[in-house]
Amino acid sequence: MSNIPSYLKIIEHDFKLLDLLTGERPNHLKNEDFSDWEITIMYYITCIYLKAVCQLFDKDIQDHYTLKRQINTLPELIYISKSYRHLEEASRDARYEGRTFPHKYIIERLLPKFYSIRDCAVNLFKKYNISNIPEVDPQTFLKRLQNN
């Protein structure tokens, strides 16, 4: 469990990046669509939450393949596997295919999947008496751009 605090700091750091990305932009970037990176950041935050959770079960995760295997085998995580897979696929489409997403889709379809993973992780941390858990909520940041 020694890596859990450092993982929780990464979550907070990534969340700050999402704030920056969705905040006020300079004029030359006002019309730029960064929804691909918004999705990617949300996905990476879920990865870090889950890497930290795996530490609770003495599992050291070093790659996405191993993380997916744990999600699909640990009884505490199986129920979030579909949500994880959906975020992973959206992130992969964004990163490798250049896909962007309407903010309404992000908020209505992807954000609930993010919440299910985040809530699963937070509940497990609380069960194991881990404190100072960041319960990040991207909705406020994403709603800044919803009309785009």
Number of C-alpha atoms within 10 A of each C-alpha: 14 10 12 20 15 11 20 19 15 16 24 16 13 17 21 14 15 20 17 12 17 20 13 11 12 8 8 7 10 9 10 10 16 16 23 21 19 25 26 22 20 23 25 19 24 23 23 23 26 25 26 25 26 21 16 18 10 11 15 16 20 9 10 12 10 14 19 17 13 20 22 16 12 12 9 14 19 15 15 19 18 14 17 23 15 16 22 20 13 20 25 17 16 20 15 9 11 12 15 19 15 14 20 16 11 21 17 10 13 20 21 14 23 24 17 17 25 23 16 18 25 20 15 16 19 12 9 11 9 15 10 11 18 14 15 16 14 20 13 10 17 22 15 14 15 14 9 12
